[in-house]
Amino acid sequence: MTQTPIEKVLSGLKSVKKTKNGWDALCPAHDDHKPSLAVAVGDGGKVLLKCRSRNCPVDAICAAIGLGIGELSPPGSPKGQSRRQGGKAKIVQTYNYQDSKGKLLFQVVRFEPKGFRQRRPDPKAQDGWNWNLDGVERVLYRLPDLLTAIAEGRAIFVVEGEKDADRLWQLGLAATSNPGGAGKWKAPYSEALRGANVVILPDVDRPGAAHAEQVAASLRGIVASVKIVSLPSLPEKGDVSDWLDAGRTAEQLTDLVSATPVWTSRGDSNTAKFYDRPTIEITTQELEVNDQAASALALATSLYQRSNMLVRVIHDGSPATKGVRRTLSPRIEPLPLPLLRERMSAAARWVHVKETHGETVELPAHPPAWCVAAVYARGHWPDIPHLEAVVDYPVLRPDGTLLSEPGYDSSTGLLLDTSGLDLRVPAKLTLDDAIAARDDLLDVASDFPFEAEIYRASWLAGLLTPLARFAFIGPAPLFLVDANVRGAGKGLLLDCISHIITGERFTIATYTGDEDELRKRITSLVLAGDRLVLLDNLDGKFGNPVLDAALTGTVWKDRLLGVNRMTEAPLFMTWFATGNNVLIAADTARRLSHIRLESDRERPEERDGFKRPHLLRWVQENRARLLSAALTILSAYCVAGRPDQKLPAWGSFENWSSLIRGAIVWIGMADPGETRLRLQQQSDVATESMAVLLDCLRRLDPYRHGLTAAEIIDTYKNPGDTVADCSMDLKDALDALLGKVDSRSLGNKLRAYRRRVFGQWFIDTAGTKQRAARWAVYPASDLRRRAERTHHVHGTAGESRESGESIRPGDFDLADAG
């Protein structure tokens, strides 16, 4: 007797129970322990199936009980043939996906009429298979064979289906594909191909072209090379199997690969305009959805990552006005979270997949909030390029070549954003070319009153440094221009550097001795990606630990303002500063390259008779020639092999010194490093100020009972009748030593200089008062004795002076007490 469709279905199910609307049963498509499959009879006698637990596909449920979707409808029914499956579904091929050790993870099952489903081994299931991949690791097809081929150095072909991959293996070519087909490439697949030479063979359709671009973008920076090979003479939707079926051979394919150039990124173009966007199905597998979203972002938008953040490049949208205003340089900004959702919407088609009457329907959707937040918070996006910096002028690469073509340079992580200049750097460079370029550049500064030739050499070093800032590892010194009088031309001299390099003026920042405020300002500059920064018109003492850290560090780490989150960013900026007879802290002086101007006029701004009265206008008109000259010097020095100039060491700036100082001396100029030595001799503010402070403390505390930092600060603020009227000396010394005059800053400074001899005296602790250190001044001859007392007496039964011992007669000479 012929069974009806409902009888066929119910006979293949377990734990069937009648309900008000039909039947409940265990779903055969997954490991079901509680009946979750709802069965009902619809219009025309068609059986309706719904898995309430896992939303298992209808065709997977039918396959698990040996039926085709067409058998859910009575014979002769107009809906008896499924538009997707068309009759009884029969398994005709399975493709095994294994981990790196060969363990079976899941299968892709091919049905006839054509259809694909995935299943995983499950010994608890009725037929040994579970028709979903919840919690299963996705890997590339034929992964064990693939890893062996990569180790052997063979090229790896990436195709869109398992059948095509198997076909290439039969021809002796290593090939793979990803589960799910076009648009479903994930970041871990790229990592599996690390170091390989990859050839992508897209199907001939728009999704295939988009998939090829997505895979290539994901592989950028991971594999040795990528090629996208378009197979000729194929019809729409044709693939490599069709190409081979037409009589082509493996040799013809390899010849075609050899003739294809290596793939390069499309840069900032929005590929979504040219290719179909990948489709992302919103499921409960959040990690998988998030991976697809991150990969789609890399393909369809001009996003970058920097300092563990997604960032974008902002361009000045205000119109330039000739002679009045130029557009501002591009800058880097963190991508706001609301804009990320917008980018994700543009990068992919977002859908919910529903089963309706045996049909799979894709419903348009928005990126879910949980996906947007998760992608934003990842901190690392393997498919999105790293952006080290944006530059709007050509620069020297680490290998000595010039980066002059606009666009993103994957070898350095730099984005060159410029309309281009007519640069003319000779193809075959010699020392004579470099010397001629030197003379062109020195002509710019011919009217400035440099105190000596070493300062002219330092100015040229300041011009070359930003152009080579990405060619060496480590910091560069700050270039300080100071003069003996106002109006000597300090700002104009530096403006020449800025206009030659960028065509614009410097980013100007205000220096402050407040360490917290200075740290915040530096953080803002670093995150914005500023390349040239000018601290203009210095006043008072210059230098503190925060500035010192910025000048000798390679990475800046700080907490983001308004956010409880730390960030790190590379320090690639070049610092400049101006002032008149600047007072410099000793620790900062060794970090400076000095440019000294000295005018013999009381009002040098009234001087006339200049070679070029409108210097900046002339520099702007000749910018391309002058910039070419600077690049010629650097390139020629690199072509010559960077010959060692046997220069004295400059600690913390060895790599800068090797390239920039070396190039300056190589072209016949004085060593700019000598300016640092002169500056240190002239500007050791700490030594002078500490000597004055120690003299004041000796007079305030002649018997060495010791004063706390708070007591010293109180005397500074409320001098009263201080001993020997040393209040002015005390004020001058503390103002010069401390950026912020308070007891904490003073205590830190005294600890830093503890037992360092200034003249014939040193400062040391003389016990404590209410847990605060008491400080006293001792003669240099007493240094060893006090050190021995600290090491041998402190902590024993007897008390040392460190722990509060009273001073006894004979411990010091009264003459030493002043």
C-alpha positions in Angstrom: 0.0 0.0 0.0 1.4 3.4 -1.0 2.2 5.6 2.0 1.1 9.2 2.2 3.7 11.9 2.7 2.9 12.3 6.4 3.1 8.5 6.9 6.5 8.4 5.3 7.8 11.2 7.5 6.3 9.8 10.8 7.6 6.3 10.1 11.2 7.7 9.9 11.0 9.6 13.2 11.5 8.6 16.8 9.5 9.5 20.0 6.5 10.7 17.9 3.8 12.3 20.1 0.5 13.7 18.9 -0.2 17.3 19.7 -3.0 19.7 19.1 -1.6 21.0 15.8 0.1 17.9 14.6 3.1 15.9 16.0 6.3 16.4 18.0 9.3 14.1 17.5 13.1 14.0 17.9 14.8 15.9 15.2 17.0 13.5 13.2 19.3 16.2 11.9 20.9 16.9 15.3 21.5 15.1 18.6 18.1 15.7 20.0 17.2 14.6 23.5 13.9 16.4 23.9 11.4 16.3 21.0 11.9 19.6 19.2 10.7 18.7 15.7 7.2 20.0 15.0 5.4 18.1 12.2 2.1 19.3 10.6 0.1 18.8 7.5 -0.5 21.9 5.4 -2.6 22.9 2.3 -2.8 20.1 -0.3 -1.5 17.5 2.1 2.1 18.9 2.2 4.1 18.0 5.3 5.5 20.9 7.2 8.6 20.5 9.3 10.1 22.9 11.9 13.1 22.2 14.2 12.5 24.5 17.2 15.8 23.7 18.8 18.5 24.2 16.2 16.4 25.5 13.2 17.8 22.5 11.2 17.3 22.9 7.4 14.3 21.0 6.0 16.5 19.2 3.4 18.9 18.0 6.1 15.9 16.6 8.1 14.6 14.8 5.0 18.1 13.5 4.2 18.4 12.1 7.7 15.3 10.0 7.3 16.0 9.1 3.6 13.5 11.3 1.9 13.7 14.0 -0.7 12.0 17.4 -0.2 9.7 16.5 -3.1 8.3 13.6 -1.1 6.8 16.0 1.4 4.0 16.7 -1.1 1.5 14.3 -2.5 2.1 13.1 -6.1 0.7 15.4 -8.7 0.7 18.4 -6.3 1.8 21.6 -8.1 4.2 22.0 -5.2 5.4 18.5 -5.4 8.7 19.5 -6.9 10.9 21.8 -4.7 12.2 24.7 -6.6 15.5 24.2 -4.8 15.9 20.5 -4.8 13.5 19.3 -7.5 12.6 15.8 -6.3 14.3 13.2 -4.1 17.7 14.4 -2.7 20.5 11.8 -3.0 24.0 12.1 -1.6 26.4 11.8 -4.5 29.7 13.1 -3.0 31.2 13.9 0.4 34.3 16.1 1.0 36.2 15.6 4.2 37.6 18.5 6.2 40.4 17.4 8.6 42.6 19.2 11.1 46.4 19.4 10.7 46.8 15.9 12.2 44.2 14.3 9.9 41.3 14.1 12.3 37.9 14.4 10.6 36.2 17.6 11.7 33.2 17.8 9.3 32.0 16.9 5.8 30.5 18.9 3.0 27.8 16.8 1.4 26.7 17.2 -2.2 23.2 16.2 -3.1 21.7 15.5 -6.5 19.7 17.5 -7.6 22.6 19.9 -6.8 22.7 21.1 -3.3 25.2 21.3 -0.4 25.0 20.7 3.3 27.6 20.3 6.1 27.6 17.7 8.8 29.9 16.5 11.6 30.5 13.0 13.0 28.3 12.2 16.0 28.2 8.7 17.4 25.1 9.5 19.4 23.1 10.5 16.4 20.8 8.0 14.6 23.0 7.7 11.5 26.3 8.8 13.1 26.0 12.4 11.7 24.9 15.7 13.1 23.7 18.1 10.5 25.1 21.3 12.1 28.6 22.5 12.8 28.0 24.1 16.2 31.4 24.5 18.0 33.3 22.8 15.1 36.6 24.5 14.0 36.4 25.6 10.3 39.5 24.8 8.3 40.7 24.8 4.7 39.9 21.8 2.5 42.7 19.1 2.4 44.6 20.9 5.2 47.2 18.1 5.9 48.1 17.9 2.2 48.2 21.6 2.1 50.7 22.0 5.0 53.0 19.4 3.4 52.9 21.3 0.0 53.7 24.6 1.7 56.7 23.0 3.5 57.9 21.7 0.1 57.7 25.3 -1.3 54.9 24.5 -3.8 52.5 27.1 -5.0 49.0 26.8 -3.5 45.9 27.3 -5.7 42.8 28.7 -4.0 39.6 27.8 -5.8 35.9 28.1 -4.9 34.9 24.5 -4.5 36.1 21.1 -3.3 35.6 19.6 -6.7 37.9 22.1 -8.4 40.5 21.5 -5.7 40.4 17.7 -6.2 40.7 18.2 -9.9 44.0 20.2 -9.5 45.4 17.7 -7.1 44.8 15.0 -9.7 47.1 17.1 -12.0 49.8 17.4 -9.4 48.9 20.9 -8.3 48.3 21.7 -4.6 44.9 23.3 -4.2 42.4 24.2 -1.5 39.1 25.9 -0.9 37.2 27.2 2.0 33.9 25.8 3.3 30.8 27.8 2.3 32.2 29.1 -1.0 32.6 32.6 -2.2 32.4 35.4 0.4 33.0 33.1 3.3 36.8 33.4 3.7 38.0 33.8 7.3 41.2 35.1 8.9 42.4 31.7 10.3 42.4 30.4 6.7 45.0 33.0 5.8 47.2 32.1 8.7 47.2 28.5 7.5 48.8 29.6 4.3 51.6 31.7 5.9 54.7 32.0 3.8 53.2 30.4 0.7 53.0 31.6 -2.8 49.3 31.7 -3.5 47.4 31.7 -6.8 43.7 32.5 -6.7 41.5 31.1 -9.5 38.1 32.9 -9.3 34.9 31.7 -10.9 33.8 33.9 -13.8 31.1 36.0 -12.1 30.9 39.0 -9.9 30.8 37.1 -6.5 33.9 35.2 -7.7 35.8 38.4 -8.5 34.8 39.9 -5.1 35.8 36.7 -3.3 39.2 36.8 -5.0 39.8 40.3 -3.9 38.7 39.5 -0.3 41.0 36.5 -0.1 43.9 38.5 -1.5 43.4 41.3 0.9 43.2 38.9 3.8 46.5 37.2 2.7 48.3 40.6 2.5 51.4 40.6 4.7 51.0 36.9 5.6 52.0 35.0 2.5 55.0 35.4 0.3 53.0 36.5 -2.8 49.5 36.5 -4.2 48.3 36.3 -7.8 44.8 36.5 -9.1 44.6 34.6 -12.4 41.6 35.1 -14.7 41.1 32.1 -16.8 40.5 33.1 -20.5 37.7 31.9 -22.8 35.3 30.8 -20.0 31.6 31.4 -20.0 29.7 33.2 -17.2 30.0 31.2 -14.0 32.7 29.1 -15.5 35.4 27.7 -13.2 38.8 25.9 -13.5 37.2 22.5 -14.0 35.3 23.9 -17.0 38.6 25.4 -18.3 40.3 22.0 -18.0 37.4 20.2 -19.5 37.9 22.3 -22.6 41.2 20.5 -23.3 43.6 22.7 -21.4 46.5 21.2 -19.5 48.3 21.8 -16.2 51.3 23.1 -18.1 49.1 25.8 -19.8 47.8 26.7 -16.4 51.3 27.1 -14.9 52.4 29.2 -17.9 49.4 31.5 -17.4 50.3 31.9 -13.7 53.9 32.8 -14.6 52.7 35.5 -17.0 50.4 37.0 -14.4 51.8 39.9 -12.3 51.7 39.8 -8.5 48.5 41.2 -7.0 48.7 44.6 -5.4 46.1 46.2 -3.2 43.5 48.5 -4.6 44.6 51.1 -2.1 41.8 53.4 -0.9 39.3 52.6 -3.7 36.0 51.3 -2.5 35.9 47.9 -4.1 32.3 47.5 -3.2 31.6 49.8 -6.1 33.1 47.3 -8.5 32.3 43.9 -7.0 29.4 42.3 -5.3 29.7 42.6 -1.6 30.1 39.4 0.5 27.0 38.1 2.2 27.1 37.7 5.9 24.4 35.5 7.5 23.5 36.5 11.0 23.5 33.4 13.2 24.2 32.6 16.8 27.8 31.7 15.9 29.0 35.1 17.0 32.8 34.5 16.5 32.2 33.3 12.9 30.0 36.3 12.1 32.5 38.7 13.6 35.4 37.2 11.6 33.4 37.6 8.4 32.6 41.2 9.3 36.2 42.0 10.0 37.3 40.4 6.7 34.6 42.3 4.8 35.8 45.6 6.3 39.3 45.0 4.9 37.9 44.6 1.4 35.3 47.3 1.0 36.5 50.3 3.0 39.7 52.4 3.5 40.1 51.6 7.1 43.4 51.0 8.9 44.5 49.8 12.3 47.0 51.6 14.5 47.7 51.4 18.3 45.2 48.6 18.7 42.4 50.9 17.3 40.6 51.1 14.0 41.5 54.5 12.5 40.7 56.5 9.4 42.5 59.3 7.6 40.8 62.7 7.8 41.4 65.3 5.0 40.8 69.0 5.3 37.5 69.6 3.5 37.7 73.4 3.6 38.6 75.0 0.3 42.1 76.4 -0.2 42.4 80.1 -1.0 45.4 81.1 -3.1 47.7 83.4 -1.1 45.5 83.1 2.0 44.9 79.5 3.0 46.1 76.1 2.0 44.5 72.8 2.9 45.7 71.2 6.1 47.8 68.0 6.1 45.8 64.7 6.4 45.7 63.4 9.9 44.8 60.1 11.7 41.7 59.8 13.9 40.3 56.8 15.8 37.1 55.6 14.0 34.0 56.5 16.1 31.9 53.4 17.0 28.7 54.8 15.2 30.7 55.1 12.0 31.9 51.5 12.2 28.3 50.3 11.9 27.9 52.4 8.8 31.2 51.0 7.3 30.0 47.4 8.1 26.7 48.0 6.4 28.5 49.2 3.3 31.1 46.4 3.3 28.7 43.4 3.2 25.1 42.3 2.6 23.7 41.3 6.0 20.9 38.8 6.0 18.8 36.5 8.2 18.1 33.1 6.6 14.7 31.6 7.2 13.1 28.4 6.1 9.6 29.0 4.7 7.6 26.2 3.2 10.7 24.2 2.5 12.4 27.2 0.8 15.4 29.1 2.0 14.8 32.9 2.1 17.3 35.6 2.8 15.9 38.6 4.6 17.9 41.9 4.6 19.2 43.0 8.0 21.4 45.5 9.8 24.7 44.6 11.4 23.7 43.5 14.9 24.9 45.7 17.8 26.8 42.8 19.4 28.8 42.3 16.2 29.6 46.0 15.8 30.8 46.2 19.4 32.8 43.0 19.3 34.6 44.0 16.0 35.4 47.4 17.4 36.9 46.0 20.6 39.1 43.3 19.1 42.3 45.3 19.2 43.7 43.4 16.2 42.2 42.8 12.8 44.4 40.5 10.7 42.9 41.5 7.3 43.1 45.3 7.9 46.4 47.0 7.1 48.5 48.5 9.8 49.1 52.3 9.4 52.3 53.5 10.8 51.9 57.1 9.6 50.4 59.3 6.9 53.0 61.5 5.1 52.3 64.1 2.5 55.9 64.2 1.3 58.2 61.6 -0.2 60.4 59.7 2.4 63.3 57.3 2.5 62.5 53.6 3.1 64.6 51.5 5.4 66.2 49.8 2.3 67.4 53.2 1.0 64.8 53.5 -1.7 62.3 56.4 -2.0 58.6 56.2 -1.3 57.3 58.6 -3.9 54.2 56.9 -5.4 50.9 58.0 -3.7 49.0 55.3 -1.9 49.5 52.7 0.9 52.9 51.1 1.0 52.6 47.6 2.6 56.3 47.2 3.1 56.5 50.2 5.5 52.9 50.7 6.6 53.0 54.3 5.3 50.3 56.1 3.4 51.7 58.6 1.1 48.9 61.2 0.6 50.1 63.8 -1.9 49.2 65.1 -5.3 52.8 64.5 -6.4 55.7 66.7 -7.2 58.1 66.9 -10.1 61.0 65.3 -8.2 64.2 64.9 -10.0 66.6 62.6 -8.2 69.4 61.3 -10.6 69.3 57.6 -11.4 73.0 57.1 -10.9 74.0 59.0 -7.8 77.5 60.1 -6.8 79.2 62.2 -4.1 79.4 65.1 -6.6 75.6 65.0 -7.0 75.2 65.1 -3.2 77.6 68.0 -2.8 75.7 70.0 -5.5 72.5 69.3 -3.7 74.1 70.5 -0.5 75.0 73.8 -2.0 71.5 74.3 -3.3 70.0 73.8 0.1 72.6 75.9 2.0 71.8 78.8 -0.4 68.4 78.9 1.3 70.0 79.8 4.6 72.7 82.1 3.3 71.3 85.2 5.0 71.0 83.8 8.5 73.7 84.7 11.1 74.9 81.2 12.3 77.3 81.5 15.1 79.5 78.8 13.6 79.5 76.2 10.8 78.5 73.4 13.1 75.1 75.2 13.5 74.6 75.5 9.8 75.3 71.7 9.6 72.8 71.1 12.4 70.1 73.1 10.4 70.7 70.9 7.4 70.4 67.8 9.6 67.1 69.1 10.8 66.0 69.4 7.2 67.0 65.8 6.3 65.7 64.1 9.4 62.0 64.1 8.7 62.6 62.7 5.2 64.6 59.8 6.6 62.5 59.4 9.8 61.2 56.0 8.7 64.5 54.7 7.4 66.1 54.1 10.8 65.0 52.5 14.1 65.0 54.7 17.2 64.6 58.3 18.1 66.0 61.5 16.6 67.1 64.6 18.6 65.1 67.8 19.0 66.4 70.6 16.9 66.6 73.8 19.0 67.1 77.2 17.3 67.9 79.9 19.7 69.5 83.3 19.4 71.1 86.1 21.4 68.4 88.5 20.5 64.8 88.6 19.4 64.1 89.0 15.7 67.3 87.1 14.5 65.2 84.8 12.2 64.7 81.7 14.3 61.1 81.1 13.1 61.8 81.9 9.5 64.8 79.5 9.5 62.5 76.6 10.6 59.7 77.7 8.3 62.1 77.1 5.4 62.5 73.5 6.6 58.7 73.0 6.9 57.9 74.6 3.6 60.5 72.5 1.7 59.3 69.3 3.2 55.5 69.7 3.4 54.7 73.0 1.7 53.0 74.1 4.9 53.9 75.6 8.3 54.7 73.5 11.3 52.2 72.0 13.7 52.8 74.4 16.7 52.5 73.2 20.2 53.0 75.1 23.5 55.6 73.8 25.9 54.7 73.6 29.5 56.8 72.6 32.5 53.7 70.9 34.0 54.5 67.2 33.4 50.9 65.9 33.4 49.8 68.6 31.0 52.7 68.1 28.7 52.1 64.4 28.6 48.5 64.9 27.5 49.6 67.3 24.7 52.2 64.8 23.5 49.6 62.0 23.5 47.2 64.1 21.3 50.0 64.9 18.8 51.1 61.2 18.6 47.6 59.9 18.0 47.0 62.5 15.3 50.1 61.3 13.6 51.8 64.7 13.4 55.2 64.4 11.7 56.8 67.8 12.4 56.1 69.6 15.7 57.4 73.0 16.7 57.6 74.2 20.4 57.7 77.9 19.7 59.0 80.8 21.8 60.3 78.8 24.8 60.3 80.8 28.1 61.9 79.7 31.3 63.7 76.4 31.9 63.3 73.9 29.0 63.2 70.2 29.8 61.6 67.7 32.1 61.3 63.9 32.4 58.2 63.7 30.2 59.9 65.6 27.3 63.0 63.5 27.8 61.0 60.3 27.5 59.4 61.5 24.3 62.7 62.4 22.7 64.4 59.1 23.4 61.5 56.7 23.2 60.2 54.8 20.2 56.7 54.1 21.5 54.4 56.4 23.4 52.1 54.8 25.9 49.4 56.7 27.7 45.8 56.6 28.9 43.3 58.0 26.4 41.5 61.1 27.5 38.0 60.4 28.7 38.4 56.6 28.3 39.6 54.0 30.7 41.9 52.5 28.2 45.7 52.6 27.5 47.0 53.1 24.0 50.4 52.8 22.3 51.6 54.5 19.2 55.0 54.8 17.5 57.0 58.0 18.0 57.9 59.0 14.4 57.6 62.8 14.9 60.6 65.2 14.5 60.7 67.9 17.2 61.8 71.5 16.7 61.9 74.4 19.2 62.8 78.1 19.2 63.7 80.5 22.0 66.2 83.2 23.1 69.1 82.1 25.2 67.1 79.1 26.3 67.8 77.7 29.8 68.1 74.0 29.4 68.0 71.2 31.9 71.1 69.0 31.9 69.2 65.7 31.1 67.5 67.4 28.1 70.6 69.0 26.7 72.1 65.7 25.5 68.9 65.1 23.5 69.2 68.3 21.5 70.9 69.3 18.3 71.6 73.0 18.6 71.2 75.7 15.9 72.6 79.0 17.3 72.0 82.4 15.6 73.9 85.5 16.8 73.2 88.9 15.5 75.4 92.0 16.1 72.4 94.3 15.8 70.1 95.5 18.5 67.0 95.2 16.2 67.9 92.6 13.6 64.3 92.6 12.3 65.1 96.0 10.8 67.9 94.6 8.7 67.7 94.9 4.9 69.8 93.9 1.9 68.7 90.2 1.9 69.6 88.0 -1.1 65.9 87.0 -1.2 63.6 89.5 0.6 60.6 87.2 0.2 62.3 84.0 1.2 59.3 81.8 1.9 57.6 82.7 -1.4 60.8 81.7 -3.2 61.1 78.4 -1.2 57.5 77.6 -2.2 58.1 78.3 -5.8 61.3 76.1 -5.8 60.0 73.5 -3.5 60.3 70.6 -5.9 63.9 71.4 -6.7 64.9 71.9 -3.1 63.1 68.7 -1.9 64.8 66.8 -4.7 68.1 68.1 -3.5 67.5 66.9 0.1 66.4 63.4 -1.2 69.5 63.3 -3.4 71.8 63.7 -0.4 70.1 60.9 1.4 69.8 58.6 -1.6 73.4 59.1 -2.7 74.7 58.3 0.8 72.7 55.1 0.8 73.9 54.2 -2.7 77.4 54.7 -1.5 76.8 52.1 1.2 76.5 54.6 4.1 80.3 54.8 4.6 81.3 55.0 8.2 82.5 58.6 9.1 84.1 57.5 12.4 82.0 59.9 14.4 82.0 60.0 18.2 79.0 58.1 19.8 75.8 60.0 20.5 74.0 57.8 23.1 70.3 57.0 22.4 70.6 58.3 18.8 73.0 55.8 17.3 70.9 54.9 14.2 69.9 58.6 13.5 73.6 59.5 13.9 74.7 56.7 11.5 72.4 57.9 8.8 71.9 61.7 9.2 75.2 62.8 10.9 77.0 60.4 8.6 75.5 61.9 5.5 76.2 65.5 6.7 79.9 64.8 7.3 80.2 62.7 4.1 79.2 65.8 2.0 82.0 67.8 3.6 80.2 69.6 6.4 81.0 69.9 10.1 79.7 67.4 12.6 76.3 68.6 14.0 77.0 66.4 17.0 79.5 69.0 18.3 76.5 71.4 19.0 75.3 69.0 21.6 78.6 69.0 23.5 78.8 72.8 23.5 75.2 73.0 24.7 75.8 70.6 27.5 78.8 72.7 28.7 76.8 75.9 28.6 73.4 74.7 29.8 73.9 72.4 32.8 71.2 74.1 34.8 70.8 71.3 37.2 74.5 71.4 38.3 74.4 75.1 38.9 71.0 75.0 40.6 71.8 72.1 42.9 75.0 73.8 44.0 72.9 76.9 44.9 70.3 74.8 46.6 72.9 72.9 48.7 74.4 76.2 49.8 71.0 77.4 50.9 70.2 74.2 52.9 73.6 74.4 54.6 72.8 77.8 55.8 69.2 76.9 56.8 70.3 73.7 58.6 73.9 74.2 59.8 73.7 71.3 62.4 72.3 68.8 59.9 69.2 67.9 61.8 67.6 67.7 58.3 64.7 69.3 56.6 61.8 67.6 55.0 60.8 68.5 51.4 57.6 70.0 52.8 59.6 72.2 55.2 61.9 73.4 52.4 58.8 74.3 50.2 57.2 76.1 53.1 60.4 78.2 53.4 60.2 78.8 49.6 56.6 80.1 49.9 57.0 81.9 53.2 60.6 83.0 53.5 60.2 85.2 56.6 63.6 85.9 58.2 65.6 83.1 56.6 69.2 82.6 57.7 71.7 84.8 55.9 68.7 86.0 53.7 69.0 83.1 51.3 65.4 83.2 50.2 66.1 84.6 46.8 68.7 82.0 46.1 66.4 79.2 47.3 63.6 80.5 45.0 65.9 80.7 42.0 67.3 77.2 42.6 63.9 75.5 43.0 62.3 77.4 40.1 65.1 76.2 37.8 65.1 72.6 39.1 61.4 71.9 39.3 58.7 72.3 36.7 56.0 72.3 39.4 57.3 73.5 42.8 55.8 71.3 45.4 57.0 68.9 48.0 56.5 65.8 45.9 58.5 67.1 43.0 61.2 68.3 45.3 61.4 65.0 47.1 61.7 63.1 43.8 64.5 65.5 42.7 66.4 65.1 45.9 66.2 61.3 45.7 67.4 61.5 42.1 70.5 63.5 43.2 71.1 61.8 46.5 74.8 61.5 47.3 75.8 63.1 44.0 78.6 65.6 44.7 78.1 69.2 43.6 81.3 71.2 44.2 82.4 69.9 47.6 79.0 69.0 49.0 76.3 66.3 48.6 72.8 65.8 50.0 71.6 62.8 51.8 68.9 61.7 54.2 69.3 62.4 57.9 66.5 60.3 59.3 62.8 60.7 59.1 60.1 63.0 60.5 56.6 61.6 60.6 57.6 59.1 58.0 58.9 61.8 55.7 62.6 61.9 54.8 64.8 64.6 56.3 67.5 66.0 54.1 70.8 67.4 55.1 74.0 68.6 53.3 77.4 66.9 54.0 81.0 67.5 52.8 82.2 65.3 49.9 84.9 63.9 52.3 82.1 62.3 54.3 80.6 60.4 51.3 82.3 57.0 51.9 81.8 57.0 55.6 78.1 57.7 55.2 77.8 54.9 52.6 79.5 52.5 54.9 77.2 53.5 57.8 74.1 52.9 55.6 75.2 49.5 54.5 76.6 48.2 57.8 74.7 49.9 60.6 71.2 50.4 59.2 68.8 47.6 60.4 71.1 46.4 63.2 70.7 46.9 67.0 72.5 50.3 66.8 70.7 53.1 64.9 72.4 54.9 62.0 71.8 58.5 61.2 69.5 57.1 58.4 67.2 55.8 61.0 67.1 58.9 63.3 70.4 58.9 65.2 71.1 62.1 66.9 74.1 64.1 65.8 77.0 64.0 68.1 79.9 66.4 68.6 82.8 65.5 66.3 80.5 64.1 63.5 81.4 67.2 61.5 83.5 70.3 61.5 81.7 73.4 62.6 83.6 75.3 59.9 81.9 73.0 57.3 78.5 74.1 58.7 79.1 77.6 57.4 
